[in-house]
Amino acid sequence: MLLKSTTRHIHIFAADIENNELVPSENQLTLDVDPDNEFNWPDEALQQIYKEFDRLVEAATGEALTDYNLRRIGSDLEHFVRTLLQSGQISYNLRSRVLNYSMGLPRVVSESD
């Protein structure tokens, strides 16, 4: 059975990718960031996501590979995405197929501020 955690912007699978297919694995986690391309992702921001993912996985070392533990990592990463958005390190992709502003309306700074 394929264990997974899917939030709006973070998908984690306990699987390897072989021939563009997910193959369940107890030894490999596969991360898919923002599959709907809702955000613009500079390389620095993506690297921060990967580092945070590695940190969270390392912190869970020794725990059972369960849906709950994967969901906890996914939820923590989803909150990290929000932090990146709020700090201006990522932005909404205005060319996305759907503009739903799932993490709140964009902030607009006026020139007088």
Biopython code that builds the backbone (N, CA, C, O; Angstrom):
import numpy as np
from Bio.PDB.StructureBuilder import StructureBuilder

atoms = [
    (1, "MET", "N", (0.841, -1.180, 0.000)),
    (1, "MET", "CA", (0.000, 0.000, 0.000)),
    (1, "MET", "C", (0.886, 1.243, 0.000)),
    (1, "MET", "O", (1.884, 1.299, 0.718)),
    (2, "LEU", "N", (0.524, 2.220, -0.792)),
    (2, "LEU", "CA", (1.281, 3.457, -0.905)),
    (2, "LEU", "C", (0.896, 4.408, 0.222)),
    (2, "LEU", "O", (-0.252, 4.845, 0.311)),
    (3, "LEU", "N", (1.862, 4.723, 1.080)),
    (3, "LEU", "CA", (1.637, 5.721, 2.118)),
    (3, "LEU", "C", (1.904, 7.087, 1.520)),
    (3, "LEU", "O", (2.848, 7.270, 0.751)),
    (4, "LYS", "N", (1.053, 8.056, 1.884)),
    (4, "LYS", "CA", (1.238, 9.384, 1.324)),
    (4, "LYS", "C", (0.655, 10.446, 2.239)),
    (4, "LYS", "O", (-0.175, 10.170, 3.106)),
    (5, "SER", "N", (1.115, 11.660, 2.017)),
    (5, "SER", "CA", (0.572, 12.842, 2.674)),
    (5, "SER", "C", (0.389, 13.887, 1.590)),
    (5, "SER", "O", (1.343, 14.240, 0.896)),
    (6, "THR", "N", (-0.826, 14.384, 1.439)),
    (6, "THR", "CA", (-1.057, 15.417, 0.437)),
    (6, "THR", "C", (-1.741, 16.605, 1.081)),
    (6, "THR", "O", (-2.843, 16.494, 1.619)),
    (7, "THR", "N", (-1.070, 17.743, 1.017)),
    (7, "THR", "CA", (-1.679, 19.010, 1.392)),
    (7, "THR", "C", (-1.837, 19.796, 0.095)),
    (7, "THR", "O", (-1.536, 19.283, -0.983)),
    (8, "ARG", "N", (-2.292, 20.997, 0.190)),
    (8, "ARG", "CA", (-2.515, 21.808, -1.020)),
    (8, "ARG", "C", (-1.234, 21.975, -1.840)),
    (8, "ARG", "O", (-1.270, 21.916, -3.069)),
    (9, "HIS", "N", (-0.106, 22.182, -1.162)),
    (9, "HIS", "CA", (1.133, 22.509, -1.871)),
    (9, "HIS", "C", (2.255, 21.502, -1.672)),
    (9, "HIS", "O", (3.310, 21.626, -2.293)),
    (10, "ILE", "N", (2.048, 20.513, -0.822)),
    (10, "ILE", "CA", (3.084, 19.530, -0.511)),
    (10, "ILE", "C", (2.507, 18.126, -0.654)),
    (10, "ILE", "O", (1.523, 17.783, 0.000)),
    (11, "HIS", "N", (3.120, 17.323, -1.508)),
    (11, "HIS", "CA", (2.747, 15.910, -1.641)),
    (11, "HIS", "C", (3.978, 15.081, -1.297)),
    (11, "HIS", "O", (5.045, 15.264, -1.884)),
    (12, "ILE", "N", (3.824, 14.170, -0.342)),
    (12, "ILE", "CA", (4.906, 13.274, 0.060)),
    (12, "ILE", "C", (4.422, 11.844, -0.148)),
    (12, "ILE", "O", (3.330, 11.475, 0.283)),
    (13, "PHE", "N", (5.240, 11.055, -0.807)),
    (13, "PHE", "CA", (4.916, 9.656, -1.057)),
    (13, "PHE", "C", (6.030, 8.775, -0.517)),
    (13, "PHE", "O", (7.209, 9.091, -0.678)),
    (14, "ALA", "N", (5.662, 7.668, 0.126)),
    (14, "ALA", "CA", (6.645, 6.660, 0.521)),
    (14, "ALA", "C", (6.839, 5.776, -0.703)),
    (14, "ALA", "O", (6.283, 4.682, -0.804)),
    (15, "ALA", "N", (7.651, 6.287, -1.633)),
    (15, "ALA", "CA", (7.789, 5.612, -2.925)),
    (15, "ALA", "C", (9.028, 6.090, -3.665)),
    (15, "ALA", "O", (9.552, 7.176, -3.419)),
    (16, "ASP", "N", (9.477, 5.235, -4.581)),
    (16, "ASP", "CA", (10.483, 5.590, -5.580)),
    (16, "ASP", "C", (9.735, 5.923, -6.867)),
    (16, "ASP", "O", (8.580, 5.533, -7.042)),
    (17, "ILE", "N", (10.391, 6.637, -7.754)),
    (17, "ILE", "CA", (9.822, 6.880, -9.077)),
    (17, "ILE", "C", (10.591, 6.030, -10.076)),
    (17, "ILE", "O", (11.804, 6.169, -10.233)),
    (18, "GLU", "N", (9.861, 5.148, -10.748)),
    (18, "GLU", "CA", (10.444, 4.287, -11.776)),
    (18, "GLU", "C", (9.565, 4.365, -13.016)),
    (18, "GLU", "O", (8.369, 4.079, -12.957)),
    (19, "ASN", "N", (10.162, 4.752, -14.137)),
    (19, "ASN", "CA", (9.417, 4.897, -15.397)),
    (19, "ASN", "C", (8.199, 5.809, -15.223)),
    (19, "ASN", "O", (7.109, 5.514, -15.714)),
    (20, "ASN", "N", (8.406, 6.918, -14.516)),
    (20, "ASN", "CA", (7.352, 7.903, -14.247)),
    (20, "ASN", "C", (6.178, 7.338, -13.455)),
    (20, "ASN", "O", (5.072, 7.875, -13.522)),
    (21, "GLU", "N", (6.401, 6.279, -12.718)),
    (21, "GLU", "CA", (5.378, 5.674, -11.868)),
    (21, "GLU", "C", (5.885, 5.638, -10.437)),
    (21, "GLU", "O", (7.080, 5.461, -10.198)),
    (22, "LEU", "N", (4.976, 5.806, -9.484)),
    (22, "LEU", "CA", (5.327, 5.668, -8.075)),
    (22, "LEU", "C", (5.313, 4.196, -7.693)),
    (22, "LEU", "O", (4.324, 3.493, -7.901)),
    (23, "VAL", "N", (6.422, 3.745, -7.134)),
    (23, "VAL", "CA", (6.549, 2.363, -6.674)),
    (23, "VAL", "C", (6.715, 2.410, -5.159)),
    (23, "VAL", "O", (7.712, 2.943, -4.672)),
    (24, "PRO", "N", (5.751, 1.860, -4.395)),
    (24, "PRO", "CA", (5.836, 1.934, -2.938)),
    (24, "PRO", "C", (7.185, 1.465, -2.405)),
    (24, "PRO", "O", (7.765, 0.497, -2.898)),
    (25, "SER", "N", (7.670, 2.176, -1.385)),
    (25, "SER", "CA", (8.956, 1.860, -0.774)),
    (25, "SER", "C", (8.919, 2.258, 0.692)),
    (25, "SER", "O", (8.353, 3.290, 1.050)),
    (26, "GLU", "N", (9.525, 1.436, 1.535)),
    (26, "GLU", "CA", (9.638, 1.775, 2.952)),
    (26, "GLU", "C", (10.935, 2.521, 3.239)),
    (26, "GLU", "O", (11.161, 2.952, 4.369)),
    (27, "ASN", "N", (11.791, 2.678, 2.229)),
    (27, "ASN", "CA", (13.106, 3.289, 2.431)),
    (27, "ASN", "C", (13.289, 4.610, 1.705)),
    (27, "ASN", "O", (14.358, 5.215, 1.796)),
    (28, "GLN", "N", (12.278, 5.071, 0.990)),
    (28, "GLN", "CA", (12.429, 6.275, 0.170)),
    (28, "GLN", "C", (11.183, 7.146, 0.284)),
    (28, "GLN", "O", (10.061, 6.651, 0.177)),
    (29, "LEU", "N", (11.385, 8.448, 0.503)),
    (29, "LEU", "CA", (10.289, 9.406, 0.448)),
    (29, "LEU", "C", (10.492, 10.286, -0.776)),
    (29, "LEU", "O", (11.607, 10.723, -1.063)),
    (30, "THR", "N", (9.407, 10.539, -1.491)),
    (30, "THR", "CA", (9.440, 11.387, -2.675)),
    (30, "THR", "C", (8.589, 12.617, -2.401)),
    (30, "THR", "O", (7.443, 12.506, -1.965)),
    (31, "LEU", "N", (9.156, 13.786, -2.658)),
    (31, "LEU", "CA", (8.507, 15.064, -2.373)),
    (31, "LEU", "C", (8.125, 15.754, -3.674)),
    (31, "LEU", "O", (8.944, 15.875, -4.585)),
    (32, "ASP", "N", (6.875, 16.205, -3.758)),
    (32, "ASP", "CA", (6.392, 17.004, -4.885)),
    (32, "ASP", "C", (5.915, 18.337, -4.311)),
    (32, "ASP", "O", (4.958, 18.381, -3.537)),
    (33, "VAL", "N", (6.587, 19.420, -4.696)),
    (33, "VAL", "CA", (6.280, 20.748, -4.162)),
    (33, "VAL", "C", (5.388, 21.505, -5.140)),
    (33, "VAL", "O", (5.711, 21.629, -6.322)),
    (34, "ASP", "N", (4.269, 22.008, -4.640)),
    (34, "ASP", "CA", (3.353, 22.863, -5.403)),
    (34, "ASP", "C", (3.006, 22.272, -6.767)),
    (34, "ASP", "O", (3.330, 22.870, -7.794)),
    (35, "PRO", "N", (2.356, 21.114, -6.797)),
    (35, "PRO", "CA", (2.070, 20.454, -8.076)),
    (35, "PRO", "C", (1.168, 21.267, -9.008)),
    (35, "PRO", "O", (1.159, 21.022, -10.215)),
    (36, "ASP", "N", (0.411, 22.230, -8.473)),
    (36, "ASP", "CA", (-0.462, 23.051, -9.316)),
    (36, "ASP", "C", (0.195, 24.350, -9.762)),
    (36, "ASP", "O", (-0.436, 25.171, -10.427)),
    (37, "ASN", "N", (1.470, 24.539, -9.395)),
    (37, "ASN", "CA", (2.210, 25.754, -9.771)),
    (37, "ASN", "C", (1.490, 27.032, -9.352)),
    (37, "ASN", "O", (1.388, 27.985, -10.123)),
    (38, "GLU", "N", (0.994, 27.033, -8.115)),
    (38, "GLU", "CA", (0.303, 28.216, -7.603)),
    (38, "GLU", "C", (1.281, 29.344, -7.282)),
    (38, "GLU", "O", (0.896, 30.513, -7.265)),
    (39, "PHE", "N", (2.540, 29.000, -7.029)),
    (39, "PHE", "CA", (3.532, 29.993, -6.631)),
    (39, "PHE", "C", (4.671, 30.075, -7.631)),
    (39, "PHE", "O", (4.916, 29.151, -8.406)),
    (40, "ASN", "N", (5.360, 31.209, -7.593)),
    (40, "ASN", "CA", (6.630, 31.383, -8.293)),
    (40, "ASN", "C", (7.713, 30.953, -7.321)),
    (40, "ASN", "O", (7.761, 31.438, -6.190)),
    (41, "TRP", "N", (8.587, 30.044, -7.751)),
    (41, "TRP", "CA", (9.584, 29.440, -6.874)),
    (41, "TRP", "C", (11.002, 29.774, -7.316)),
    (41, "TRP", "O", (11.535, 29.124, -8.216)),
    (42, "PRO", "N", (11.619, 30.770, -6.701)),
    (42, "PRO", "CA", (13.054, 30.956, -6.954)),
    (42, "PRO", "C", (13.814, 29.737, -6.428)),
    (42, "PRO", "O", (13.360, 29.075, -5.494)),
    (43, "ASP", "N", (14.960, 29.444, -7.022)),
    (43, "ASP", "CA", (15.747, 28.279, -6.601)),
    (43, "ASP", "C", (16.063, 28.307, -5.113)),
    (43, "ASP", "O", (16.044, 27.264, -4.459)),
    (44, "GLU", "N", (16.353, 29.484, -4.568)),
    (44, "GLU", "CA", (16.686, 29.593, -3.142)),
    (44, "GLU", "C", (15.531, 29.114, -2.266)),
    (44, "GLU", "O", (15.748, 28.423, -1.270)),
    (45, "ALA", "N", (14.308, 29.480, -2.636)),
    (45, "ALA", "CA", (13.141, 29.078, -1.851)),
    (45, "ALA", "C", (12.929, 27.565, -1.934)),
    (45, "ALA", "O", (12.621, 26.926, -0.929)),
    (46, "LEU", "N", (13.092, 26.994, -3.127)),
    (46, "LEU", "CA", (12.961, 25.538, -3.260)),
    (46, "LEU", "C", (14.012, 24.818, -2.428)),
    (46, "LEU", "O", (13.716, 23.806, -1.794)),
    (47, "GLN", "N", (15.228, 25.329, -2.427)),
    (47, "GLN", "CA", (16.285, 24.720, -1.620)),
    (47, "GLN", "C", (15.930, 24.774, -0.142)),
    (47, "GLN", "O", (16.231, 23.839, 0.601)),
    (48, "GLN", "N", (15.290, 25.862, 0.298)),
    (48, "GLN", "CA", (14.859, 25.946, 1.693)),
    (48, "GLN", "C", (13.816, 24.875, 2.008)),
    (48, "GLN", "O", (13.848, 24.269, 3.079)),
    (49, "ILE", "N", (12.896, 24.643, 1.078)),
    (49, "ILE", "CA", (11.888, 23.589, 1.267)),
    (49, "ILE", "C", (12.572, 22.233, 1.388)),
    (49, "ILE", "O", (12.246, 21.453, 2.283)),
    (50, "TYR", "N", (13.515, 21.947, 0.496)),
    (50, "TYR", "CA", (14.211, 20.658, 0.535)),
    (50, "TYR", "C", (15.002, 20.492, 1.830)),
    (50, "TYR", "O", (15.025, 19.406, 2.409)),
    (51, "LYS", "N", (15.647, 21.558, 2.284)),
    (51, "LYS", "CA", (16.408, 21.486, 3.542)),
    (51, "LYS", "C", (15.484, 21.251, 4.729)),
    (51, "LYS", "O", (15.802, 20.470, 5.625)),
    (52, "GLU", "N", (14.337, 21.933, 4.733)),
    (52, "GLU", "CA", (13.376, 21.741, 5.822)),
    (52, "GLU", "C", (12.813, 20.324, 5.778)),
    (52, "GLU", "O", (12.635, 19.700, 6.824)),
    (53, "PHE", "N", (12.533, 19.813, 4.592)),
    (53, "PHE", "CA", (12.067, 18.437, 4.439)),
    (53, "PHE", "C", (13.100, 17.468, 5.009)),
    (53, "PHE", "O", (12.756, 16.572, 5.779)),
    (54, "ASP", "N", (14.360, 17.647, 4.632)),
    (54, "ASP", "CA", (15.432, 16.784, 5.150)),
    (54, "ASP", "C", (15.519, 16.868, 6.668)),
    (54, "ASP", "O", (15.709, 15.853, 7.338)),
    (55, "ARG", "N", (15.381, 18.079, 7.215)),
    (55, "ARG", "CA", (15.442, 18.260, 8.670)),
    (55, "ARG", "C", (14.290, 17.524, 9.359)),
    (55, "ARG", "O", (14.492, 16.854, 10.372)),
    (56, "LEU", "N", (13.088, 17.653, 8.805)),
    (56, "LEU", "CA", (11.921, 16.995, 9.398)),
    (56, "LEU", "C", (12.028, 15.474, 9.309)),
    (56, "LEU", "O", (11.670, 14.769, 10.252)),
    (57, "VAL", "N", (12.515, 14.972, 8.188)),
    (57, "VAL", "CA", (12.695, 13.522, 8.032)),
    (57, "VAL", "C", (13.747, 13.027, 9.015)),
    (57, "VAL", "O", (13.566, 11.986, 9.646)),
    (58, "GLU", "N", (14.838, 13.762, 9.146)),
    (58, "GLU", "CA", (15.896, 13.387, 10.095)),
    (58, "GLU", "C", (15.356, 13.371, 11.524)),
    (58, "GLU", "O", (15.696, 12.484, 12.307)),
    (59, "ALA", "N", (14.522, 14.344, 11.861)),
    (59, "ALA", "CA", (13.944, 14.404, 13.207)),
    (59, "ALA", "C", (13.017, 13.222, 13.473)),
    (59, "ALA", "O", (12.825, 12.830, 14.625)),
    (60, "ALA", "N", (12.445, 12.654, 12.420)),
    (60, "ALA", "CA", (11.530, 11.517, 12.569)),
    (60, "ALA", "C", (12.246, 10.173, 12.472)),
    (60, "ALA", "O", (11.600, 9.126, 12.516)),
    (61, "THR", "N", (13.563, 10.191, 12.340)),
    (61, "THR", "CA", (14.323, 8.947, 12.246)),
    (61, "THR", "C", (14.043, 8.071, 13.465)),
    (61, "THR", "O", (14.071, 8.542, 14.601)),
    (62, "GLY", "N", (13.778, 6.811, 13.216)),
    (62, "GLY", "CA", (13.494, 5.874, 14.294)),
    (62, "GLY", "C", (12.007, 5.683, 14.544)),
    (62, "GLY", "O", (11.607, 4.714, 15.189)),
    (63, "GLU", "N", (11.181, 6.601, 14.039)),
    (63, "GLU", "CA", (9.733, 6.460, 14.183)),
    (63, "GLU", "C", (9.201, 5.569, 13.061)),
    (63, "GLU", "O", (9.816, 5.451, 12.001)),
    (64, "ALA", "N", (8.068, 4.953, 13.309)),
    (64, "ALA", "CA", (7.447, 4.098, 12.294)),
    (64, "ALA", "C", (7.006, 4.941, 11.100)),
    (64, "ALA", "O", (6.591, 6.089, 11.258)),
    (65, "LEU", "N", (7.100, 4.366, 9.916)),
    (65, "LEU", "CA", (6.626, 5.030, 8.706)),
    (65, "LEU", "C", (5.116, 4.815, 8.623)),
    (65, "LEU", "O", (4.650, 3.764, 8.184)),
    (66, "THR", "N", (4.365, 5.821, 9.050)),
    (66, "THR", "CA", (2.901, 5.735, 9.092)),
    (66, "THR", "C", (2.299, 6.943, 8.381)),
    (66, "THR", "O", (2.974, 7.944, 8.138)),
    (67, "ASP", "N", (1.009, 6.824, 8.054)),
    (67, "ASP", "CA", (0.291, 7.965, 7.476)),
    (67, "ASP", "C", (0.384, 9.175, 8.400)),
    (67, "ASP", "O", (0.610, 10.297, 7.947)),
    (68, "TYR", "N", (0.208, 8.940, 9.689)),
    (68, "TYR", "CA", (0.237, 10.041, 10.654)),
    (68, "TYR", "C", (1.567, 10.779, 10.606)),
    (68, "TYR", "O", (1.586, 12.008, 10.548)),
    (69, "ASN", "N", (2.674, 10.053, 10.629)),
    (69, "ASN", "CA", (3.990, 10.701, 10.622)),
    (69, "ASN", "C", (4.245, 11.439, 9.308)),
    (69, "ASN", "O", (4.839, 12.517, 9.313)),
    (70, "LEU", "N", (3.806, 10.875, 8.195)),
    (70, "LEU", "CA", (3.945, 11.580, 6.918)),
    (70, "LEU", "C", (3.084, 12.840, 6.888)),
    (70, "LEU", "O", (3.518, 13.880, 6.393)),
    (71, "ARG", "N", (1.862, 12.746, 7.420)),
    (71, "ARG", "CA", (0.986, 13.923, 7.456)),
    (71, "ARG", "C", (1.572, 15.017, 8.331)),
    (71, "ARG", "O", (1.445, 16.201, 8.020)),
    (72, "ARG", "N", (2.208, 14.628, 9.414)),
    (72, "ARG", "CA", (2.838, 15.618, 10.297)),
    (72, "ARG", "C", (3.946, 16.362, 9.554)),
    (72, "ARG", "O", (4.042, 17.586, 9.643)),
    (73, "ILE", "N", (4.778, 15.629, 8.826)),
    (73, "ILE", "CA", (5.840, 16.266, 8.040)),
    (73, "ILE", "C", (5.222, 17.158, 6.957)),
    (73, "ILE", "O", (5.669, 18.286, 6.748)),
    (74, "GLY", "N", (4.204, 16.654, 6.277)),
    (74, "GLY", "CA", (3.542, 17.444, 5.233)),
    (74, "GLY", "C", (2.911, 18.716, 5.772)),
    (74, "GLY", "O", (3.010, 19.772, 5.147)),
    (75, "SER", "N", (2.264, 18.624, 6.923)),
    (75, "SER", "CA", (1.653, 19.810, 7.533)),
    (75, "SER", "C", (2.705, 20.830, 7.933)),
    (75, "SER", "O", (2.522, 22.030, 7.726)),
    (76, "ASP", "N", (3.805, 20.358, 8.506)),
    (76, "ASP", "CA", (4.889, 21.273, 8.879)),
    (76, "ASP", "C", (5.463, 21.964, 7.642)),
    (76, "ASP", "O", (5.767, 23.156, 7.685)),
    (77, "LEU", "N", (5.612, 21.231, 6.552)),
    (77, "LEU", "CA", (6.114, 21.841, 5.315)),
    (77, "LEU", "C", (5.108, 22.832, 4.731)),
    (77, "LEU", "O", (5.499, 23.870, 4.197)),
    (78, "GLU", "N", (3.829, 22.522, 4.827)),
    (78, "GLU", "CA", (2.792, 23.444, 4.344)),
    (78, "GLU", "C", (2.868, 24.764, 5.109)),
    (78, "GLU", "O", (2.745, 25.835, 4.516)),
    (79, "HIS", "N", (3.071, 24.688, 6.421)),
    (79, "HIS", "CA", (3.236, 25.914, 7.222)),
    (79, "HIS", "C", (4.504, 26.656, 6.810)),
    (79, "HIS", "O", (4.531, 27.887, 6.806)),
    (80, "PHE", "N", (5.542, 25.917, 6.467)),
    (80, "PHE", "CA", (6.789, 26.535, 6.016)),
    (80, "PHE", "C", (6.566, 27.282, 4.698)),
    (80, "PHE", "O", (7.128, 28.358, 4.494)),
    (81, "VAL", "N", (5.749, 26.716, 3.803)),
    (81, "VAL", "CA", (5.404, 27.397, 2.548)),
    (81, "VAL", "C", (4.722, 28.727, 2.863)),
    (81, "VAL", "O", (5.029, 29.746, 2.245)),
    (82, "ARG", "N", (3.801, 28.718, 3.820)),
    (82, "ARG", "CA", (3.108, 29.951, 4.218)),
    (82, "ARG", "C", (4.113, 30.986, 4.715)),
    (82, "ARG", "O", (4.004, 32.168, 4.390)),
    (83, "THR", "N", (5.088, 30.543, 5.501)),
    (83, "THR", "CA", (6.119, 31.450, 6.005)),
    (83, "THR", "C", (6.905, 32.068, 4.852)),
    (83, "THR", "O", (7.192, 33.265, 4.868)),
    (84, "LEU", "N", (7.251, 31.262, 3.856)),
    (84, "LEU", "CA", (7.973, 31.782, 2.689)),
    (84, "LEU", "C", (7.133, 32.815, 1.940)),
    (84, "LEU", "O", (7.656, 33.831, 1.483)),
    (85, "LEU", "N", (5.836, 32.555, 1.817)),
    (85, "LEU", "CA", (4.951, 33.499, 1.133)),
    (85, "LEU", "C", (4.843, 34.801, 1.921)),
    (85, "LEU", "O", (4.959, 35.888, 1.355)),
    (86, "GLN", "N", (4.622, 34.685, 3.227)),
    (86, "GLN", "CA", (4.449, 35.879, 4.048)),
    (86, "GLN", "C", (5.714, 36.721, 4.129)),
    (86, "GLN", "O", (5.638, 37.937, 4.308)),
    (87, "SER", "N", (6.866, 36.093, 4.000)),
    (87, "SER", "CA", (8.126, 36.838, 4.051)),
    (87, "SER", "C", (8.537, 37.372, 2.677)),
    (87, "SER", "O", (9.551, 38.061, 2.558)),
    (88, "GLY", "N", (7.756, 37.059, 1.644)),
    (88, "GLY", "CA", (8.040, 37.562, 0.309)),
    (88, "GLY", "C", (9.077, 36.762, -0.459)),
    (88, "GLY", "O", (9.543, 37.206, -1.509)),
    (89, "GLN", "N", (9.449, 35.584, 0.045)),
    (89, "GLN", "CA", (10.452, 34.773, -0.649)),
    (89, "GLN", "C", (9.866, 34.013, -1.834)),
    (89, "GLN", "O", (10.586, 33.649, -2.764)),
    (90, "ILE", "N", (8.548, 33.775, -1.797)),
    (90, "ILE", "CA", (7.822, 33.243, -2.949)),
    (90, "ILE", "C", (6.628, 34.161, -3.174)),
    (90, "ILE", "O", (6.266, 34.947, -2.299)),
    (91, "SER", "N", (6.027, 34.057, -4.341)),
    (91, "SER", "CA", (4.865, 34.887, -4.656)),
    (91, "SER", "C", (3.858, 34.047, -5.431)),
    (91, "SER", "O", (4.189, 32.988, -5.965)),
    (92, "TYR", "N", (2.614, 34.544, -5.483)),
    (92, "TYR", "CA", (1.604, 33.848, -6.268)),
    (92, "TYR", "C", (1.967, 33.910, -7.750)),
    (92, "TYR", "O", (2.463, 34.925, -8.238)),
    (93, "ASN", "N", (1.718, 32.831, -8.444)),
    (93, "ASN", "CA", (1.916, 32.761, -9.888)),
    (93, "ASN", "C", (0.634, 33.263, -10.545)),
    (93, "ASN", "O", (-0.366, 32.547, -10.587)),
    (94, "LEU", "N", (0.663, 34.474, -11.051)),
    (94, "LEU", "CA", (-0.536, 35.066, -11.638)),
    (94, "LEU", "C", (-0.905, 34.437, -12.974)),
    (94, "LEU", "O", (-1.952, 34.752, -13.538)),
    (95, "ARG", "N", (-0.058, 33.551, -13.483)),
    (95, "ARG", "CA", (-0.358, 32.820, -14.718)),
    (95, "ARG", "C", (-0.844, 31.401, -14.429)),
    (95, "ARG", "O", (-1.002, 30.594, -15.345)),
    (96, "SER", "N", (-1.077, 31.104, -13.166)),
    (96, "SER", "CA", (-1.585, 29.789, -12.785)),
    (96, "SER", "C", (-2.972, 29.599, -13.384)),
    (96, "SER", "O", (-3.698, 30.568, -13.608)),
    (97, "ARG", "N", (-3.333, 28.352, -13.641)),
    (97, "ARG", "CA", (-4.634, 28.093, -14.271)),
    (97, "ARG", "C", (-5.796, 28.527, -13.392)),
    (97, "ARG", "O", (-6.870, 28.841, -13.906)),
    (98, "VAL", "N", (-5.600, 28.552, -12.066)),
    (98, "VAL", "CA", (-6.637, 28.995, -11.137)),
    (98, "VAL", "C", (-5.994, 29.918, -10.114)),
    (98, "VAL", "O", (-4.994, 29.560, -9.491)),
    (99, "LEU", "N", (-6.560, 31.094, -9.943)),
    (99, "LEU", "CA", (-6.070, 32.016, -8.918)),
    (99, "LEU", "C", (-7.009, 31.936, -7.724)),
    (99, "LEU", "O", (-8.031, 32.621, -7.679)),
    (100, "ASN", "N", (-6.658, 31.098, -6.758)),
    (100, "ASN", "CA", (-7.540, 30.952, -5.607)),
    (100, "ASN", "C", (-6.949, 31.532, -4.330)),
    (100, "ASN", "O", (-7.620, 31.556, -3.299)),
    (101, "TYR", "N", (-5.710, 31.998, -4.381)),
    (101, "TYR", "CA", (-5.061, 32.616, -3.219)),
    (101, "TYR", "C", (-5.306, 31.784, -1.962)),
    (101, "TYR", "O", (-5.820, 32.285, -0.962)),
    (102, "SER", "N", (-4.936, 30.527, -2.028)),
    (102, "SER", "CA", (-5.241, 29.569, -0.967)),
    (102, "SER", "C", (-4.596, 29.912, 0.367)),
    (102, "SER", "O", (-5.019, 29.399, 1.404)),
    (103, "MET", "N", (-3.590, 30.761, 0.361)),
    (103, "MET", "CA", (-2.933, 31.144, 1.613)),
    (103, "MET", "C", (-3.172, 32.614, 1.932)),
    (103, "MET", "O", (-2.370, 33.242, 2.623)),
    (104, "GLY", "N", (-4.261, 33.156, 1.434)),
    (104, "GLY", "CA", (-4.606, 34.546, 1.714)),
    (104, "GLY", "C", (-4.345, 35.436, 0.516)),
    (104, "GLY", "O", (-3.558, 35.104, -0.371)),
    (105, "LEU", "N", (-5.019, 36.569, 0.509)),
    (105, "LEU", "CA", (-4.846, 37.519, -0.583)),
    (105, "LEU", "C", (-3.432, 38.067, -0.593)),
    (105, "LEU", "O", (-2.818, 38.229, 0.462)),
    (106, "PRO", "N", (-2.911, 38.352, -1.775)),
    (106, "PRO", "CA", (-1.567, 38.933, -1.849)),
    (106, "PRO", "C", (-1.542, 40.296, -1.165)),
    (106, "PRO", "O", (-2.520, 41.042, -1.197)),
    (107, "ARG", "N", (-0.417, 40.600, -0.554)),
    (107, "ARG", "CA", (-0.246, 41.911, 0.064)),
    (107, "ARG", "C", (0.307, 42.864, -0.982)),
    (107, "ARG", "O", (1.226, 42.530, -1.729)),
    (108, "VAL", "N", (-0.265, 44.039, -1.016)),
    (108, "VAL", "CA", (0.204, 45.066, -1.932)),
    (108, "VAL", "C", (0.744, 46.207, -1.087)),
    (108, "VAL", "O", (0.048, 46.740, -0.223)),
    (109, "VAL", "N", (1.980, 46.572, -1.341)),
    (109, "VAL", "CA", (2.601, 47.659, -0.597)),
    (109, "VAL", "C", (2.483, 48.915, -1.438)),
    (109, "VAL", "O", (2.925, 48.951, -2.587)),
    (110, "SER", "N", (1.880, 49.950, -0.856)),
    (110, "SER", "CA", (1.755, 51.205, -1.596)),
    (110, "SER", "C", (3.061, 51.978, -1.515)),
    (110, "SER", "O", (3.868, 51.764, -0.610)),
    (111, "GLU", "N", (3.257, 52.871, -2.461)),
    (111, "GLU", "CA", (4.494, 53.643, -2.500)),
    (111, "GLU", "C", (4.628, 54.569, -1.301)),
    (111, "GLU", "O", (5.740, 54.969, -0.959)),
    (112, "SER", "N", (3.521, 54.917, -0.656)),
    (112, "SER", "CA", (3.587, 55.818, 0.501)),
    (112, "SER", "C", (4.031, 55.106, 1.771)),
    (112, "SER", "O", (4.359, 55.759, 2.761)),
    (113, "ASP", "N", (4.045, 53.772, 1.758)),
    (113, "ASP", "CA", (4.448, 53.010, 2.957)),
    (113, "ASP", "C", (5.931, 52.974, 3.132)),
    (113, "ASP", "O", (6.425, 52.375, 4.088)),
]
sb = StructureBuilder()
sb.init_structure("model")
sb.init_model(0)
sb.init_chain("A")
sb.init_seg("    ")
for serial, (resi, resn, name, xyz) in enumerate(atoms, 1):
    if name == "N":
        sb.init_residue(resn, " ", resi, " ")
    sb.init_atom(name, np.array(xyz, "f"), 0.0, 1.0, " ", f" {name:<3s}", serial, name[0])
structure = sb.get_structure()
